[in-house]
Amino acid sequence: MMTTTESALDQEDAAVPPVPDFILQSGRGRFARRILLAVAAFSLLGIVFALWLRGVPAGQRDTRNFFNVFYVLFAQHEPLGLGVVALFSVASGWLCFGRNSRPHWQKLTSSISERRAMVWIAVAVFLIAAAGTHLVCHNYALTADENLADFQAKIFLHGKMQAEVPQQWRHVEGMLRPTFVDHASANHMWRSSYLPVYAAMRTVFQSVQLQSLLNPFLAAVSIIALYGTARNLWPERKGNALVAVALLATSSQFLVMSMTSYAMPAHLALNTIWLWLYCRPDRRSFYLAPFLGVLAIGLHQPIVH
């Protein structure tokens, strides 16, 4: 028979959220820790190299030097970024793969409400992307891909599938035609050559003058959908879902793309929602996956990409 103390300890262990398998496997943990330390060391070497470049002609902004601009940019911008990488690698190795990693991980996960943490991560991603849209990208559609989405959204907003070129511009409409615009000279109509789903999404936000928030919103949706997918795959592993959304939320590619007007955040959001639905064949929502897949195919240009 178990003693009262043993019973209490068992109840305490049962209350602690499960620790991801990769942490429990000491051999893999040591290997992962060495990789993270190697990454940190390599980052520190990069910082030393950048600081050295600042003291030689190659790293100076001088038109008389015929060196590649890469050295100048590396010397100016990389130390801070590499420092973040080094700190993140050391902190990750200590938290997840250190000798006392299990107590640290259990303390962290037990003190966090799972869904609340996911919501806060999604909100943080939305705010960072929304701020970056204006502060980093200046809410400016730089490329044809970005411009064409707004171009077609404005056409949709007027209740039309294509727009008519005004009479006074028809004599030069061929020269005015933007890249990737389908132009019918016979009836002086034009429209975006891209598939319409992303433009339709922008139309909804454009109707209330909030089109700059579409991609930040889709980024937050991706966080929620990824969380749901991870919970479907590992229903008994709380930590796995939080690690998944944390890794996505800290991806520079994910965050920067969410600050633009590209269709890629919509691709990620719809595909992740599709995966979320597909991972639950026991639910009726599973049968929504094919219809969502059709919408995802119509976002942009599936054949080209």
HUSULBEL-V895993 format. One record per run of one state. SS is the DSSP state (H for helix, E for strand, - for the rest). FROM is the first residue (numbers start at 1). TO is the last residue. If there is no record, write none. Layout:
((SS/FROM/TO) (SS/FROM/TO))
This chain:
((-/1/3) (H/4/15) (-/16/20) (H/21/24) (-/25/25) (H/26/53) (-/54/56) (H/57/59) (-/60/68) (H/69/97) (-/98/100) (H/101/110) (-/111/113) (H/114/135) (-/136/143) (H/144/157) (-/158/162) (E/163/164) (-/165/166) (H/167/176) (-/177/180) (E/181/184) (-/185/188) (E/189/192) (-/193/196) (H/197/206) (-/207/210) (H/211/233) (-/234/237) (H/238/249) (-/250/251) (H/252/257) (-/258/263) (H/264/278) (-/279/283) (H/284/297) (-/298/305))
